Structures are given as structure tokens and as C-alpha cells.
């Protein structure tokens, strides 16, 4: 049974990204260079798959990392938090080539988590009275105004973990944990890039953050380096 699962989940980075359909909403983990699935991002850039809505904290730098997707013209829209590192985002938006949905960072994380646990929307005080809240429903609780934020569910999540066992249980390395665990719960197809794959039973259950039931595909980056 272990070998069957191993064969089913282990794929090359090229085969993994080829599961992504044009027009997909794609969650991508990481905060800057911490915890981003670099090999999967590179493979997605090389694949030419386009019309994508990228849901991530940021979009790298011009023609680097996630930024290369925008440079390549593979992006239809962005949902995320921090695009200051990549001035091409503002240029593409102002030229009408992409849409950008800015979401405060904490709200973004909670919206992804909400999708993973089946919560369709929630109220938050963050962004009330700002341009970001324009057009959104508001409601008062105990005299304070809150804005309604819908959950952020995706077709695909590309995440980065430190280790996986053959079943797909994942552990993370320090701050590289950031958005990856919640994104693993909020997509129909979850592809995990890892540094090492170990036999099942080798991971301390207390250290497993993402159970294998959330992981569909494993790309062993350690074997590729």
C-alpha cells in the first residue's frame, strides 16, 4: 500500500504543474522568499499556462519568481496583499491588463483559512472606511462597524514544506510555514514541493502540520537539486 501511495503522489515538477488548467485560481505560499515553492513557480512559468488568477501574499520582483508570471503575460488577475516589490503590477493594472484585489494581510490569511474549514465569509473591522471596503457589506456589532469578507478558495494550491512522508504528511521549517498550511486546506488540488521525502513512520506525529489527506501531489525538490 505504501508504494502505491508513493507512486500516486510523487511527480516531477513539470507533470505536477501540467495538472493546472488555464484560467485557474492558484494559491501560492510564501512571504517574499520565505516558504515559496520556487521549483513549482519556475515550472509554472515555463509551462506557458495562462489566464491565471494568482492568490498570494506578493508577486515577487519584475521577471523574478512569481513576478515572471506577470512578465510572461500568464496572469489575468491578482488577489493578495503586498505588491510594492513589483512595480510591474501597478503598470499592468493601470493599463487594464490585469485586475488586482487588495486584501489586508491578516484578512487574507483568515479568508484562506475560512475557505479551508468551510466558512463562506466573515466580518472583520480591518479596512472599514477605506477604498478596500468600498462596495462590501458592513454591519455593526456592539457599536463597532465590520466589513464582510468572503472566503478565498482556489482551484490549485502550490505550497512549500520541509519534509513529507510517503503518505503526504507535511512538516515545515520555521517561518517558511507562513501561508502554506492554510492554503493546503483551501484548494481542490494541492501540490507540495518538499526538500525531502521520508518513509512513512519517520515523522514525529506531533510535528505534522498538514495531514496527508490535504495533499494530492508531492514534488521532491531534494532529488532535483
MOQUISUL-V541795 format. One record per residue. RES is the residue in three letters. SS is DSSP state (@ for helix, = for strand, . for the rest). OMEGA is omega in whole degrees, -180 to 180 (none if undefined). D_CENTER is the distance of its C-alpha to the mean C-alpha in whole Angstrom. Layout:
# MOQUISUL-V541795
RES_SS_OMEGA_D_CENTER + RES_SS_OMEGA_D_CENTER
This chain:
# MOQUISUL-V541795
UNK_._-180_30 + UNK_@_-179_28 + UNK_@_178_28 + UNK_@_179_27 + UNK_@_-179_24 + UNK_@_180_24 + UNK_@_-177_24 + UNK_@_-173_22 + UNK_@_-179_19 + UNK_=_179_19 + UNK_._170_19 + UNK_._180_19 + UNK_@_180_16 + UNK_@_179_18 + UNK_@_-179_19 + UNK_@_-177_15 + UNK_@_178_14 + UNK_._173_17 + UNK_._-178_16 + UNK_._-179_13 + UNK_._173_16 + UNK_._-180_17 + UNK_._-178_15 + UNK_._168_12 + UNK_=_-171_10 + UNK_=_171_6 + UNK_=_179_3 + UNK_=_-176_2 + UNK_._176_4 + UNK_._175_7 + UNK_=_-171_10 + UNK_._-180_12 + UNK_._-178_13 + UNK_=_174_13 + UNK_._176_10 + UNK_._-178_9 + UNK_._-171_9 + UNK_@_-178_12 + UNK_@_179_14 + UNK_@_178_11 + UNK_@_179_11 + UNK_@_-180_15 + UNK_@_178_15 + UNK_@_177_13 + UNK_@_-178_15 + UNK_@_-175_18 + UNK_@_-177_18 + UNK_._178_19 + UNK_._-172_17 + UNK_._-180_17 + UNK_._-174_17 + UNK_=_168_13 + UNK_=_-177_11 + UNK_=_-179_8 + UNK_=_-174_6 + UNK_=_178_5 + UNK_=_-177_8 + UNK_=_179_10 + UNK_._174_11 + UNK_._180_13 + UNK_=_179_17 + UNK_._178_19 + UNK_._176_19 + UNK_=_178_17 + UNK_._179_14 + UNK_._180_11 + UNK_@_-179_15 + UNK_@_177_16 + UNK_@_179_14 + UNK_@_178_16 + UNK_@_-179_19 + UNK_._-177_19 + UNK_._-179_19 + UNK_._-172_16 + UNK_=_174_15 + UNK_=_-178_16 + UNK_=_-179_14 + UNK_=_171_12 + UNK_=_-176_10 + UNK_=_-165_10 + UNK_=_-165_12 + UNK_=_-177_14 + UNK_._-178_15 + UNK_._180_19 + UNK_._-174_18 + UNK_._-179_18 + UNK_@_178_21 + UNK_@_178_20 + UNK_@_-180_18 + UNK_@_180_21 + UNK_@_-179_23 + UNK_@_179_21 + UNK_@_-178_21 + UNK_@_178_25 + UNK_._177_26 + UNK_._-179_24 + UNK_._-180_22 + UNK_._167_19 + UNK_=_179_18 + UNK_=_176_16 + UNK_=_-180_15 + UNK_=_180_15 + UNK_._177_14 + UNK_._-169_16 + UNK_@_179_13 + UNK_@_178_15 + UNK_@_178_15 + UNK_@_180_11 + UNK_@_-179_10 + UNK_@_179_13 + UNK_@_176_12 + UNK_@_179_9 + UNK_@_-180_11 + UNK_@_178_14 + UNK_@_-178_12 + UNK_@_-179_12 + UNK_._173_16 + UNK_._177_17 + UNK_._-173_18 + UNK_._-178_18 + UNK_=_179_19 + UNK_=_178_20 + UNK_=_178_22 + UNK_=_177_22 + UNK_._-177_24 + UNK_._177_22 + UNK_._177_22 + UNK_._178_25 + UNK_._-180_28 + UNK_._178_26 + UNK_@_-178_25 + UNK_@_-177_21 + UNK_@_-177_23 + UNK_._178_25 + UNK_._180_26 + UNK_._179_24 + UNK_._174_26 + UNK_=_179_27 + UNK_=_179_29 + UNK_=_173_32 + UNK_=_179_32 + UNK_._175_34 + UNK_._-179_35 + UNK_=_-177_32 + UNK_=_179_30 + UNK_=_178_26 + UNK_=_-179_24 + UNK_=_177_22 + UNK_=_177_18 + UNK_=_177_17 + UNK_._-179_14 + UNK_._178_10 + UNK_._-177_10 + UNK_=_173_8 + UNK_=_-175_10 + UNK_=_170_8 + UNK_=_172_5 + UNK_=_-175_5 + UNK_=_-179_6 + UNK_=_176_9 + UNK_=_-179_12 + UNK_=_-179_16 + UNK_=_170_18 + UNK_=_168_18 + UNK_=_-174_21 + UNK_._178_22 + UNK_._-177_21 + UNK_._173_17 + UNK_._-173_18 + UNK_=_168_15 + UNK_=_-175_16 + UNK_._-179_15 + UNK_._173_17 + UNK_@_-174_17 + UNK_@_175_15 + UNK_@_177_13 + UNK_@_-177_12 + UNK_._-174_10 + UNK_._-170_7 + UNK_@_-178_7 + UNK_@_-179_9 + UNK_@_179_9 + UNK_@_179_5 + UNK_._-179_8 + UNK_._-167_10 + UNK_._-180_9 + UNK_=_179_9 + UNK_=_179_12 + UNK_=_-178_11 + UNK_=_179_9 + UNK_=_-176_10 + UNK_=_171_10 + UNK_=_-178_12 + UNK_=_179_15 + UNK_=_-176_18 + UNK_=_173_20 + UNK_=_-178_21 + UNK_=_177_24 + UNK_._178_26 + UNK_._-176_26 + UNK_._-179_27 + UNK_._180_27 + UNK_._174_24 + UNK_._-179_25 + UNK_@_179_24 + UNK_@_-178_24 + UNK_@_-180_21 + UNK_._180_19 + UNK_._179_16 + UNK_=_178_14 + UNK_._-174_17 + UNK_@_-178_17 + UNK_@_180_17 + UNK_@_-172_14 + UNK_._-179_13 + UNK_._-175_14 + UNK_=_176_14 + UNK_=_173_15 + UNK_=_-177_16 + UNK_=_-180_18 + UNK_@_179_18 + UNK_@_179_21 + UNK_@_-177_23 + UNK_@_-175_22 + UNK_._none_23
